Amino acid sequence: MVSCYDDAEEGRSNDPRVDGVTDQSKDDLERRTIEAVRLHRELLRNAEHHHRLWRRAAETIPDMDEVGDLREAYRKALFEAQAQQMALSMLIDQLGRIPSLPEDDEPTDGEVGRPSD
């Protein structure tokens, strides 16, 4: 089996999924990873919001077309979060760790993506 890592230069993978990532400084990579973590958290909150709207409508609205539209909005938001999660995972793999974010040290009200006590 041929691998995208065969014959790769030292420190580079030849993997098209990471082009432009492996040749960055660790500081740049960490900055991009932190931005990706924040974006992922935002997309998760958006998907959860759409899920709540859809479930509430499914319980109270008899118009199945409207409920179907809300379900599709939820599915779209969920797919966006899942796709971005794959990109985030690649960045974390390249960085070799999950960076800490300043807001992770703040008290929370149980928000997604933040540790709970």
N, CA, C and O atoms as CSV, one atom per row, in Angstrom:
chain,resi,resn,atom,element,x,y,z
A,1,MET,N,N,0.845,-1.181,0.000
A,1,MET,CA,C,0.000,0.000,0.000
A,1,MET,C,C,0.891,1.245,0.000
A,1,MET,O,O,1.855,1.327,0.762
A,2,VAL,N,N,0.570,2.185,-0.836
A,2,VAL,CA,C,1.337,3.414,-0.935
A,2,VAL,C,C,0.770,4.412,0.065
A,2,VAL,O,O,-0.445,4.581,0.168
A,3,SER,N,N,1.637,5.051,0.780
A,3,SER,CA,C,1.231,6.027,1.781
A,3,SER,C,C,1.611,7.420,1.323
A,3,SER,O,O,2.591,7.597,0.599
A,4,CYS,N,N,0.843,8.405,1.743
A,4,CYS,CA,C,1.178,9.793,1.430
A,4,CYS,C,C,2.408,10.235,2.212
A,4,CYS,O,O,2.959,11.304,1.945
A,5,TYR,N,N,2.845,9.425,3.175
A,5,TYR,CA,C,3.999,9.762,3.985
A,5,TYR,C,C,5.296,9.209,3.398
A,5,TYR,O,O,6.383,9.614,3.810
A,6,ASP,N,N,5.188,8.275,2.426
A,6,ASP,CA,C,6.376,7.733,1.780
A,6,ASP,C,C,7.111,8.841,1.035
A,6,ASP,O,O,6.481,9.681,0.393
A,7,ASP,N,N,8.385,8.845,1.113
A,7,ASP,CA,C,9.231,9.815,0.419
A,7,ASP,C,C,8.960,11.266,0.813
A,7,ASP,O,O,9.284,12.183,0.060
A,8,ALA,N,N,8.383,11.471,1.960
A,8,ALA,CA,C,8.119,12.838,2.411
A,8,ALA,C,C,9.410,13.457,2.917
A,8,ALA,O,O,10.277,12.775,3.463
A,9,GLU,N,N,9.516,14.762,2.723
A,9,GLU,CA,C,10.655,15.488,3.277
A,9,GLU,C,C,10.562,15.449,4.787
A,9,GLU,O,O,9.474,15.272,5.336
A,10,GLU,N,N,11.673,15.607,5.461
A,10,GLU,CA,C,11.688,15.648,6.923
A,10,GLU,C,C,10.765,16.778,7.393
A,10,GLU,O,O,10.908,17.925,6.970
A,11,GLY,N,N,9.820,16.438,8.271
A,11,GLY,CA,C,8.914,17.442,8.815
A,11,GLY,C,C,7.728,17.748,7.921
A,11,GLY,O,O,6.914,18.608,8.255
A,12,ARG,N,N,7.612,17.064,6.792
A,12,ARG,CA,C,6.472,17.278,5.889
A,12,ARG,C,C,5.850,15.936,5.580
A,12,ARG,O,O,6.546,14.921,5.568
A,13,SER,N,N,4.565,15.909,5.331
A,13,SER,CA,C,3.877,14.640,5.145
A,13,SER,C,C,3.524,14.328,3.699
A,13,SER,O,O,3.292,13.164,3.372
A,14,ASN,N,N,3.477,15.309,2.835
A,14,ASN,CA,C,2.955,15.150,1.474
A,14,ASN,C,C,1.474,14.807,1.484
A,14,ASN,O,O,0.924,14.425,0.451
A,15,ASP,N,N,0.839,14.931,2.595
A,15,ASP,CA,C,-0.584,14.661,2.733
A,15,ASP,C,C,-1.333,15.929,2.342
A,15,ASP,O,O,-1.138,16.969,2.971
A,16,PRO,N,N,-2.186,15.871,1.319
A,16,PRO,CA,C,-2.874,17.089,0.876
A,16,PRO,C,C,-3.765,17.696,1.949
A,16,PRO,O,O,-4.095,18.880,1.876
A,17,ARG,N,N,-4.161,16.908,2.943
A,17,ARG,CA,C,-5.008,17.449,4.006
A,17,ARG,C,C,-4.244,18.395,4.909
A,17,ARG,O,O,-4.867,19.205,5.596
A,18,VAL,N,N,-2.918,18.327,4.939
A,18,VAL,CA,C,-2.147,19.170,5.841
A,18,VAL,C,C,-1.236,20.144,5.118
A,18,VAL,O,O,-0.416,20.807,5.754
A,19,ASP,N,N,-1.361,20.244,3.804
A,19,ASP,CA,C,-0.565,21.244,3.083
A,19,ASP,C,C,-0.812,22.606,3.697
A,19,ASP,O,O,-1.957,22.962,3.976
A,20,GLY,N,N,0.218,23.353,3.907
A,20,GLY,CA,C,0.088,24.675,4.492
A,20,GLY,C,C,0.032,24.664,6.005
A,20,GLY,O,O,0.016,25.727,6.625
A,21,VAL,N,N,0.003,23.492,6.614
A,21,VAL,CA,C,-0.036,23.402,8.064
A,21,VAL,C,C,1.326,23.002,8.597
A,21,VAL,O,O,1.827,23.610,9.542
A,22,THR,N,N,1.928,21.984,8.000
A,22,THR,CA,C,3.177,21.460,8.545
A,22,THR,C,C,4.342,22.419,8.389
A,22,THR,O,O,5.331,22.299,9.111
A,23,ASP,N,N,4.252,23.369,7.465
A,23,ASP,CA,C,5.363,24.288,7.280
A,23,ASP,C,C,5.185,25.583,8.080
A,23,ASP,O,O,5.894,26.561,7.844
A,24,GLN,N,N,4.247,25.589,9.018
A,24,GLN,CA,C,4.024,26.757,9.857
A,24,GLN,C,C,4.873,26.661,11.117
A,24,GLN,O,O,5.268,25.579,11.549
A,25,SER,N,N,5.136,27.816,11.685
A,25,SER,CA,C,5.810,27.815,12.981
A,25,SER,C,C,4.839,27.269,14.026
A,25,SER,O,O,3.626,27.286,13.817
A,26,LYS,N,N,5.363,26.791,15.134
A,26,LYS,CA,C,4.514,26.279,16.217
A,26,LYS,C,C,3.583,27.369,16.741
A,26,LYS,O,O,2.441,27.087,17.103
A,27,ASP,N,N,4.065,28.615,16.784
A,27,ASP,CA,C,3.215,29.710,17.250
A,27,ASP,C,C,2.032,29.925,16.310
A,27,ASP,O,O,0.899,30.091,16.764
A,28,ASP,N,N,2.292,29.922,14.998
A,28,ASP,CA,C,1.213,30.075,14.017
A,28,ASP,C,C,0.237,28.902,14.094
A,28,ASP,O,O,-0.979,29.090,14.041
A,29,LEU,N,N,0.774,27.707,14.219
A,29,LEU,CA,C,-0.058,26.520,14.307
A,29,LEU,C,C,-0.924,26.564,15.570
A,29,LEU,O,O,-2.104,26.215,15.530
A,30,GLU,N,N,-0.341,26.990,16.678
A,30,GLU,CA,C,-1.113,27.105,17.917
A,30,GLU,C,C,-2.212,28.157,17.775
A,30,GLU,O,O,-3.340,27.939,18.217
A,31,ARG,N,N,-1.890,29.291,17.164
A,31,ARG,CA,C,-2.892,30.350,16.955
A,31,ARG,C,C,-4.045,29.823,16.108
A,31,ARG,O,O,-5.209,30.035,16.445
A,32,ARG,N,N,-3.730,29.142,15.013
A,32,ARG,CA,C,-4.780,28.583,14.142
A,32,ARG,C,C,-5.592,27.527,14.875
A,32,ARG,O,O,-6.803,27.434,14.674
A,33,THR,N,N,-4.952,26.736,15.716
A,33,THR,CA,C,-5.662,25.701,16.467
A,33,THR,C,C,-6.611,26.328,17.471
A,33,THR,O,O,-7.744,25.871,17.626
A,34,ILE,N,N,-6.162,27.364,18.151
A,34,ILE,CA,C,-7.028,28.072,19.102
A,34,ILE,C,C,-8.225,28.678,18.379
A,34,ILE,O,O,-9.351,28.594,18.867
A,35,GLU,N,N,-7.992,29.284,17.228
A,35,GLU,CA,C,-9.098,29.831,16.438
A,35,GLU,C,C,-10.067,28.727,16.042
A,35,GLU,O,O,-11.281,28.931,16.069
A,36,ALA,N,N,-9.549,27.562,15.674
A,36,ALA,CA,C,-10.388,26.434,15.273
A,36,ALA,C,C,-11.192,25.893,16.455
A,36,ALA,O,O,-12.343,25.494,16.279
A,37,VAL,N,N,-10.608,25.872,17.656
A,37,VAL,CA,C,-11.336,25.439,18.849
A,37,VAL,C,C,-12.495,26.396,19.101
A,37,VAL,O,O,-13.616,25.958,19.357
A,38,ARG,N,N,-12.237,27.680,19.031
A,38,ARG,CA,C,-13.297,28.674,19.252
A,38,ARG,C,C,-14.401,28.548,18.205
A,38,ARG,O,O,-15.585,28.604,18.538
A,39,LEU,N,N,-14.017,28.379,16.949
A,39,LEU,CA,C,-15.006,28.212,15.887
A,39,LEU,C,C,-15.825,26.946,16.124
A,39,LEU,O,O,-17.045,26.950,15.959
A,40,HIS,N,N,-15.156,25.875,16.508
A,40,HIS,CA,C,-15.876,24.623,16.755
A,40,HIS,C,C,-16.896,24.789,17.875
A,40,HIS,O,O,-18.026,24.315,17.764
A,41,ARG,N,N,-16.508,25.450,18.935
A,41,ARG,CA,C,-17.441,25.689,20.040
A,41,ARG,C,C,-18.641,26.511,19.570
A,41,ARG,O,O,-19.776,26.232,19.956
A,42,GLU,N,N,-18.391,27.512,18.747
A,42,GLU,CA,C,-19.476,28.336,18.208
A,42,GLU,C,C,-20.415,27.489,17.347
A,42,GLU,O,O,-21.636,27.602,17.462
A,43,LEU,N,N,-19.852,26.647,16.490
A,43,LEU,CA,C,-20.673,25.797,15.633
A,43,LEU,C,C,-21.474,24.792,16.453
A,43,LEU,O,O,-22.615,24.485,16.106
A,44,LEU,N,N,-20.894,24.276,17.533
A,44,LEU,CA,C,-21.646,23.366,18.409
A,44,LEU,C,C,-22.812,24.091,19.077
A,44,LEU,O,O,-23.916,23.551,19.155
A,45,ARG,N,N,-22.575,25.295,19.552
A,45,ARG,CA,C,-23.668,26.066,20.159
A,45,ARG,C,C,-24.777,26.313,19.136
A,45,ARG,O,O,-25.960,26.223,19.464
A,46,ASN,N,N,-24.393,26.622,17.907
A,46,ASN,CA,C,-25.371,26.848,16.848
A,46,ASN,C,C,-26.178,25.583,16.569
A,46,ASN,O,O,-27.399,25.649,16.427
A,47,ALA,N,N,-25.513,24.438,16.490
A,47,ALA,CA,C,-26.203,23.172,16.242
A,47,ALA,C,C,-27.151,22.851,17.401
A,47,ALA,O,O,-28.275,22.400,17.177
A,48,GLU,N,N,-26.705,23.080,18.623
A,48,GLU,CA,C,-27.571,22.827,19.778
A,48,GLU,C,C,-28.792,23.742,19.767
A,48,GLU,O,O,-29.894,23.311,20.106
A,49,HIS,N,N,-28.601,24.999,19.380
A,49,HIS,CA,C,-29.715,25.941,19.282
A,49,HIS,C,C,-30.737,25.436,18.264
A,49,HIS,O,O,-31.937,25.417,18.540
A,50,HIS,N,N,-30.262,25.031,17.099
A,50,HIS,CA,C,-31.172,24.524,16.068
A,50,HIS,C,C,-31.855,23.228,16.513
A,50,HIS,O,O,-33.014,22.984,16.177
A,51,HIS,N,N,-31.138,22.410,17.262
A,51,HIS,CA,C,-31.746,21.180,17.764
A,51,HIS,C,C,-32.888,21.505,18.723
A,51,HIS,O,O,-33.954,20.895,18.646
A,52,ARG,N,N,-32.672,22.467,19.630
A,52,ARG,CA,C,-33.734,22.855,20.566
A,52,ARG,C,C,-34.956,23.395,19.816
A,52,ARG,O,O,-36.091,23.059,20.151
A,53,LEU,N,N,-34.719,24.234,18.800
A,53,LEU,CA,C,-35.832,24.781,18.026
A,53,LEU,C,C,-36.616,23.669,17.339
A,53,LEU,O,O,-37.847,23.665,17.359
A,54,TRP,N,N,-35.914,22.746,16.746
A,54,TRP,CA,C,-36.559,21.642,16.036
A,54,TRP,C,C,-37.368,20.774,17.002
A,54,TRP,O,O,-38.520,20.450,16.716
A,55,ARG,N,N,-36.781,20.394,18.141
A,55,ARG,CA,C,-37.473,19.523,19.089
A,55,ARG,C,C,-38.692,20.229,19.685
A,55,ARG,O,O,-39.746,19.615,19.851
A,56,ARG,N,N,-38.551,21.503,20.002
A,56,ARG,CA,C,-39.681,22.261,20.549
A,56,ARG,C,C,-40.801,22.344,19.516
A,56,ARG,O,O,-41.973,22.171,19.852
A,57,ALA,N,N,-40.446,22.606,18.271
A,57,ALA,CA,C,-41.455,22.694,17.212
A,57,ALA,C,C,-42.116,21.343,16.978
A,57,ALA,O,O,-43.323,21.277,16.745
A,58,ALA,N,N,-41.346,20.276,17.036
A,58,ALA,CA,C,-41.909,18.943,16.817
A,58,ALA,C,C,-42.970,18.609,17.866
A,58,ALA,O,O,-43.889,17.834,17.600
A,59,GLU,N,N,-42.844,19.187,19.040
A,59,GLU,CA,C,-43.799,18.934,20.117
A,59,GLU,C,C,-45.009,19.851,20.056
A,59,GLU,O,O,-46.058,19.509,20.604
A,60,THR,N,N,-44.896,21.015,19.402
A,60,THR,CA,C,-45.966,22.014,19.496
A,60,THR,C,C,-46.563,22.461,18.172
A,60,THR,O,O,-47.674,22.991,18.163
A,61,ILE,N,N,-45.879,22.273,17.066
A,61,ILE,CA,C,-46.345,22.807,15.782
A,61,ILE,C,C,-46.886,21.662,14.923
A,61,ILE,O,O,-46.174,20.695,14.651
A,62,PRO,N,N,-48.136,21.775,14.501
A,62,PRO,CA,C,-48.694,20.710,13.678
A,62,PRO,C,C,-48.231,20.757,12.211
A,62,PRO,O,O,-48.404,19.779,11.484
A,63,ASP,N,N,-47.653,21.867,11.776
A,63,ASP,CA,C,-47.214,22.016,10.384
A,63,ASP,C,C,-45.919,21.230,10.158
A,63,ASP,O,O,-44.838,21.670,10.549
A,64,MET,N,N,-46.043,20.085,9.535
A,64,MET,CA,C,-44.888,19.209,9.335
A,64,MET,C,C,-43.845,19.822,8.398
A,64,MET,O,O,-42.662,19.499,8.504
A,65,ASP,N,N,-44.261,20.696,7.490
A,65,ASP,CA,C,-43.286,21.357,6.613
A,65,ASP,C,C,-42.367,22.263,7.425
A,65,ASP,O,O,-41.153,22.277,7.219
A,66,GLU,N,N,-42.952,23.014,8.342
A,66,GLU,CA,C,-42.147,23.901,9.183
A,66,GLU,C,C,-41.209,23.093,10.074
A,66,GLU,O,O,-40.045,23.454,10.244
A,67,VAL,N,N,-41.714,22.006,10.638
A,67,VAL,CA,C,-40.884,21.141,11.477
A,67,VAL,C,C,-39.761,20.542,10.642
A,67,VAL,O,O,-38.623,20.447,11.101
A,68,GLY,N,N,-40.081,20.138,9.410
A,68,GLY,CA,C,-39.068,19.583,8.514
A,68,GLY,C,C,-37.992,20.597,8.175
A,68,GLY,O,O,-36.814,20.247,8.095
A,69,ASP,N,N,-38.379,21.849,7.976
A,69,ASP,CA,C,-37.403,22.905,7.692
A,69,ASP,C,C,-36.471,23.110,8.883
A,69,ASP,O,O,-35.267,23.301,8.715
A,70,LEU,N,N,-37.042,23.068,10.093
A,70,LEU,CA,C,-36.225,23.228,11.294
A,70,LEU,C,C,-35.278,22.041,11.464
A,70,LEU,O,O,-34.131,22.212,11.877
A,71,ARG,N,N,-35.755,20.849,11.148
A,71,ARG,CA,C,-34.893,19.671,11.228
A,71,ARG,C,C,-33.744,19.794,10.238
A,71,ARG,O,O,-32.606,19.461,10.571
A,72,GLU,N,N,-34.018,20.260,9.044
A,72,GLU,CA,C,-32.956,20.431,8.043
A,72,GLU,C,C,-31.955,21.499,8.462
A,72,GLU,O,O,-30.759,21.356,8.209
A,73,ALA,N,N,-32.428,22.566,9.099
A,73,ALA,CA,C,-31.511,23.598,9.605
A,73,ALA,C,C,-30.601,23.006,10.675
A,73,ALA,O,O,-29.412,23.320,10.726
A,74,TYR,N,N,-31.160,22.148,11.530
A,74,TYR,CA,C,-30.354,21.483,12.547
A,74,TYR,C,C,-29.328,20.560,11.896
A,74,TYR,O,O,-28.153,20.575,12.263
A,75,ARG,N,N,-29.766,19.769,10.944
A,75,ARG,CA,C,-28.847,18.840,10.280
A,75,ARG,C,C,-27.712,19.589,9.592
A,75,ARG,O,O,-26.560,19.159,9.649
A,76,LYS,N,N,-28.028,20.700,8.946
A,76,LYS,CA,C,-26.991,21.492,8.284
A,76,LYS,C,C,-25.989,22.031,9.314
A,76,LYS,O,O,-24.779,21.972,9.095
A,77,ALA,N,N,-26.493,22.553,10.428
A,77,ALA,CA,C,-25.608,23.080,11.470
A,77,ALA,C,C,-24.751,21.964,12.059
A,77,ALA,O,O,-23.574,22.177,12.352
A,78,LEU,N,N,-25.326,20.787,12.232
A,78,LEU,CA,C,-24.576,19.656,12.775
A,78,LEU,C,C,-23.487,19.215,11.800
A,78,LEU,O,O,-22.364,18.936,12.220
A,79,PHE,N,N,-23.798,19.148,10.517
A,79,PHE,CA,C,-22.797,18.763,9.519
A,79,PHE,C,C,-21.655,19.766,9.470
A,79,PHE,O,O,-20.496,19.375,9.326
A,80,GLU,N,N,-21.967,21.059,9.589
A,80,GLU,CA,C,-20.921,22.079,9.615
A,80,GLU,C,C,-19.996,21.874,10.812
A,80,GLU,O,O,-18.776,21.979,10.682
A,81,ALA,N,N,-20.572,21.582,11.969
A,81,ALA,CA,C,-19.769,21.352,13.175
A,81,ALA,C,C,-18.913,20.096,13.016
A,81,ALA,O,O,-17.753,20.080,13.427
A,82,GLN,N,N,-19.473,19.059,12.429
A,82,GLN,CA,C,-18.716,17.822,12.246
A,82,GLN,C,C,-17.567,18.008,11.257
A,82,GLN,O,O,-16.469,17.497,11.478
A,83,ALA,N,N,-17.813,18.730,10.178
A,83,ALA,CA,C,-16.744,18.972,9.201
A,83,ALA,C,C,-15.632,19.802,9.825
A,83,ALA,O,O,-14.452,19.528,9.609
A,84,GLN,N,N,-16.004,20.810,10.595
A,84,GLN,CA,C,-15.006,21.649,11.231
A,84,GLN,C,C,-14.247,20.866,12.296
A,84,GLN,O,O,-13.068,21.125,12.538
A,85,GLN,N,N,-14.920,19.910,12.932
A,85,GLN,CA,C,-14.256,19.078,13.937
A,85,GLN,C,C,-13.136,18.259,13.300
A,85,GLN,O,O,-12.099,18.041,13.926
A,86,MET,N,N,-13.333,17.811,12.083
A,86,MET,CA,C,-12.278,17.065,11.390
A,86,MET,C,C,-11.066,17.957,11.145
A,86,MET,O,O,-9.927,17.526,11.323
A,87,ALA,N,N,-11.310,19.194,10.738
A,87,ALA,CA,C,-10.205,20.133,10.529
A,87,ALA,C,C,-9.501,20.433,11.854
A,87,ALA,O,O,-8.273,20.494,11.908
A,88,LEU,N,N,-10.268,20.618,12.902
A,88,LEU,CA,C,-9.696,20.873,14.226
A,88,LEU,C,C,-8.845,19.691,14.676
A,88,LEU,O,O,-7.755,19.882,15.216
A,89,SER,N,N,-9.323,18.502,14.464
A,89,SER,CA,C,-8.579,17.307,14.849
A,89,SER,C,C,-7.228,17.249,14.146
A,89,SER,O,O,-6.219,16.895,14.756
A,90,MET,N,N,-7.212,17.599,12.861
A,90,MET,CA,C,-5.956,17.604,12.105
A,90,MET,C,C,-4.977,18.620,12.689
A,90,MET,O,O,-3.786,18.337,12.817
A,91,LEU,N,N,-5.479,19.800,13.042
A,91,LEU,CA,C,-4.612,20.828,13.627
A,91,LEU,C,C,-4.067,20.382,14.981
A,91,LEU,O,O,-2.889,20.586,15.275
A,92,ILE,N,N,-4.915,19.777,15.799
A,92,ILE,CA,C,-4.469,19.290,17.108
A,92,ILE,C,C,-3.422,18.202,16.936
A,92,ILE,O,O,-2.433,18.167,17.668
A,93,ASP,N,N,-3.633,17.312,15.971
A,93,ASP,CA,C,-2.639,16.265,15.698
A,93,ASP,C,C,-1.302,16.880,15.306
A,93,ASP,O,O,-0.252,16.437,15.771
A,94,GLN,N,N,-1.338,17.893,14.458
A,94,GLN,CA,C,-0.092,18.542,14.026
A,94,GLN,C,C,0.593,19.261,15.179
A,94,GLN,O,O,1.816,19.219,15.312
A,95,LEU,N,N,-0.205,19.919,16.009
A,95,LEU,CA,C,0.355,20.651,17.144
A,95,LEU,C,C,0.871,19.684,18.215
A,95,LEU,O,O,1.840,19.980,18.915
A,96,GLY,N,N,0.224,18.548,18.330
A,96,GLY,CA,C,0.657,17.548,19.293
A,96,GLY,C,C,0.041,17.694,20.670
A,96,GLY,O,O,0.420,16.985,21.603
A,97,ARG,N,N,-0.898,18.602,20.801
A,97,ARG,CA,C,-1.567,18.818,22.086
A,97,ARG,C,C,-2.786,19.700,21.853
A,97,ARG,O,O,-2.931,20.339,20.811
A,98,ILE,N,N,-3.643,19.712,22.842
A,98,ILE,CA,C,-4.789,20.623,22.800
A,98,ILE,C,C,-4.371,21.889,23.533
A,98,ILE,O,O,-4.069,21.837,24.726
A,99,PRO,N,N,-4.348,23.013,22.849
A,99,PRO,CA,C,-3.900,24.243,23.517
A,99,PRO,C,C,-4.933,24.709,24.545
A,99,PRO,O,O,-6.135,24.503,24.379
A,100,SER,N,N,-4.440,25.334,25.598
A,100,SER,CA,C,-5.366,25.898,26.580
A,100,SER,C,C,-5.787,27.275,26.088
A,100,SER,O,O,-4.988,28.018,25.518
A,101,LEU,N,N,-7.024,27.594,26.310
A,101,LEU,CA,C,-7.563,28.888,25.930
A,101,LEU,C,C,-7.808,29.689,27.201
A,101,LEU,O,O,-8.236,29.125,28.208
A,102,PRO,N,N,-7.548,30.981,27.176
A,102,PRO,CA,C,-7.745,31.792,28.385
A,102,PRO,C,C,-9.144,31.638,28.965
A,102,PRO,O,O,-9.301,31.614,30.186
A,103,GLU,N,N,-10.161,31.534,28.117
A,103,GLU,CA,C,-11.527,31.424,28.616
A,103,GLU,C,C,-11.806,30.084,29.297
A,103,GLU,O,O,-12.802,29.959,30.009
A,104,ASP,N,N,-10.957,29.091,29.097
A,104,ASP,CA,C,-11.138,27.806,29.765
A,104,ASP,C,C,-10.892,27.905,31.265
A,104,ASP,O,O,-11.345,27.049,32.025
A,105,ASP,N,N,-10.186,28.931,31.692
A,105,ASP,CA,C,-9.890,29.111,33.108
A,105,ASP,C,C,-10.955,29.921,33.837
A,105,ASP,O,O,-10.907,30.061,35.059
A,106,GLU,N,N,-11.922,30.458,33.078
A,106,GLU,CA,C,-12.978,31.271,33.672
A,106,GLU,C,C,-14.107,30.373,34.171
A,106,GLU,O,O,-14.328,29.295,33.618
A,107,PRO,N,N,-14.824,30.805,35.213
A,107,PRO,CA,C,-15.997,30.045,35.671
A,107,PRO,C,C,-17.026,29.979,34.540
A,107,PRO,O,O,-17.160,30.923,33.762
A,108,THR,N,N,-17.740,28.875,34.454
A,108,THR,CA,C,-18.719,28.702,33.368
A,108,THR,C,C,-20.089,28.403,33.917
A,108,THR,O,O,-20.261,28.115,35.101
A,109,ASP,N,N,-21.055,28.479,33.034
A,109,ASP,CA,C,-22.420,28.078,33.377
A,109,ASP,C,C,-22.779,26.802,32.624
A,109,ASP,O,O,-23.946,26.572,32.305
A,110,GLY,N,N,-21.763,25.961,32.337
A,110,GLY,CA,C,-22.001,24.692,31.662
A,110,GLY,C,C,-22.005,24.791,30.157
A,110,GLY,O,O,-22.538,23.912,29.479
A,111,GLU,N,N,-21.422,25.842,29.623
A,111,GLU,CA,C,-21.393,26.046,28.176
A,111,GLU,C,C,-20.600,24.923,27.490
A,111,GLU,O,O,-19.609,24.422,28.023
A,112,VAL,N,N,-21.064,24.548,26.307
A,112,VAL,CA,C,-20.430,23.492,25.532
A,112,VAL,C,C,-18.987,23.855,25.249
A,112,VAL,O,O,-18.671,25.001,24.931
A,113,GLY,N,N,-18.107,22.857,25.371
A,113,GLY,CA,C,-16.707,23.063,25.051
A,113,GLY,C,C,-15.891,23.586,26.210
A,113,GLY,O,O,-14.679,23.769,26.090
A,114,ARG,N,N,-16.532,23.824,27.312
A,114,ARG,CA,C,-15.804,24.312,28.483
A,114,ARG,C,C,-15.922,23.278,29.584
A,114,ARG,O,O,-16.968,22.649,29.740
A,115,PRO,N,N,-14.863,23.101,30.343
A,115,PRO,CA,C,-14.918,22.110,31.409
A,115,PRO,C,C,-15.917,22.503,32.485
A,115,PRO,O,O,-16.092,23.683,32.788
A,116,SER,N,N,-16.564,21.509,33.053
A,116,SER,CA,C,-17.498,21.798,34.147
A,116,SER,C,C,-16.901,21.275,35.445
A,116,SER,O,O,-16.152,20.298,35.455
A,117,ASP,N,N,-17.247,21.941,36.530
A,117,ASP,CA,C,-16.727,21.562,37.842
A,117,ASP,C,C,-17.509,20.410,38.427
A,117,ASP,O,O,-17.209,19.958,39.531
